[in-house]
Amino acid sequence: MRINTEYLDRCIQTLERAFELLQQSAPNDFTYDIYRAASVKEFELVLEQTGSLLKKRIAGYFASNRAADHLIFKDVFRHAAKHTLIIPEACERWCEYRDSRNDTAHRYGEGYAEAALELLPRFILNAKALSLVIAEEWDD
């Protein structure tokens, strides 16, 4: 079986491009705000998509799909590491990404955006690697 990661891959590409354009913009220019907003939005989308698709990928390790459906984000990644789909260090990074989102969510606007931007270079690389893992063909 193979999971379709086209939308995830498109979101990663959009995030990467928005971040590149952000870095080329001056912080006092309105385009900086536009690219920062796009980067944060795509960060959120990629984070949610990876959790959702990885949950589908690990569902085969459970007695039923329902059991996998009840997992929270961090547990999805922990089970992926347990079944050697990802390494434990990657699991911890994804949990940190989620924590950073939760820790800064109360700081709407510029504070949250700037905190998210610090994560993006490594996040993009990790998202690309995880997309490949999710898309790998496996036996059901």
C-alpha positions in Angstrom: 0.0 0.0 0.0 1.1 3.5 -0.6 -0.1 6.8 0.9 -0.5 9.8 -1.4 1.7 12.6 -0.2 1.1 15.0 -3.1 -0.6 17.6 -0.9 2.0 17.3 1.8 4.8 17.7 -0.7 3.1 20.7 -2.2 2.7 22.3 1.2 6.4 21.7 1.9 7.4 23.3 -1.4 5.2 26.3 -0.7 6.7 26.6 2.8 10.2 26.4 1.4 9.5 29.1 -1.2 7.7 31.4 1.2 10.6 31.1 3.6 13.1 31.9 0.8 11.2 35.0 -0.2 10.9 36.0 3.4 14.6 35.9 3.8 15.0 38.1 0.7 12.6 40.7 2.2 13.4 43.6 4.4 11.7 43.3 7.9 10.1 46.8 7.5 8.6 46.0 4.1 5.0 44.8 3.7 6.2 41.8 1.6 8.0 40.5 4.8 4.7 40.4 6.6 3.1 38.5 3.6 5.8 35.9 3.4 6.0 35.5 7.2 2.3 34.9 7.3 2.5 32.4 4.4 5.5 30.6 6.2 3.6 30.3 9.4 0.4 29.1 7.7 2.4 26.4 5.8 4.3 25.4 8.9 0.9 24.7 10.5 -0.4 22.8 7.5 2.7 20.6 7.2 2.7 19.9 10.9 -1.0 18.7 10.7 -0.5 16.8 7.5 2.5 14.9 8.7 0.7 13.8 11.9 -2.4 12.8 9.9 -0.6 10.9 7.2 1.8 9.2 9.6 -1.2 8.0 11.6 -2.4 6.3 8.4 1.0 4.8 7.9 1.2 3.3 11.3 -2.4 2.0 11.4 -1.2 -1.4 10.2 0.6 -2.0 13.4 -2.6 -1.8 15.4 -5.4 -4.4 15.8 -7.8 -1.9 14.2 -7.8 1.5 12.5 -9.9 2.8 15.3 -7.0 2.2 17.8 -4.7 4.3 15.6 -7.3 7.0 15.2 -7.3 7.6 18.9 -3.6 8.4 19.1 -2.6 12.0 19.9 0.1 13.7 17.8 3.1 12.8 20.0 2.0 9.1 20.3 1.8 8.8 16.5 5.4 9.8 16.3 6.4 7.6 19.2 4.8 4.6 17.6 6.5 5.4 14.3 9.9 5.4 16.2 8.9 2.2 18.0 8.3 0.5 14.6 11.5 2.0 13.2 9.8 4.1 10.6 11.7 7.1 12.0 14.6 7.3 14.4 14.1 8.3 18.0 15.8 11.7 17.5 13.4 12.5 14.7 10.5 11.6 17.0 11.8 14.0 19.6 12.2 16.8 17.0 8.6 16.4 15.8 7.4 16.5 19.3 9.4 19.6 19.9 7.8 21.2 16.8 4.4 20.5 18.2 5.4 21.8 21.6 6.7 25.0 20.1 3.5 25.5 18.3 1.5 24.9 21.5 3.9 27.1 23.6 3.7 30.0 21.3 0.1 29.8 20.2 -1.1 32.1 22.9 1.3 34.8 21.5 -0.6 35.6 18.4 0.9 37.7 15.7 4.5 38.7 15.4 5.8 36.9 18.5 4.4 33.6 17.4 5.5 34.1 13.8 9.0 34.9 14.7 9.3 31.9 17.0 8.0 29.6 14.3 10.4 31.1 11.7 13.4 30.0 13.8 12.4 26.4 13.4 11.8 26.5 9.6 15.2 25.6 8.1 15.5 22.3 10.0 11.7 21.7 9.9 11.7 21.8 6.1 14.4 19.2 5.9 12.7 17.0 8.4 9.4 17.3 6.6 10.9 16.3 3.3 12.5 13.2 4.9 9.2 12.3 6.7 7.2 12.6 3.5 9.5 10.0 1.9 8.9 7.6 4.9 5.1 8.1 4.7 5.1 7.5 0.9 7.1 4.3 1.1 5.2 1.3 -0.2 4.5 -1.4 2.4 2.4 -4.6 2.8 -0.9 -4.2 4.5 
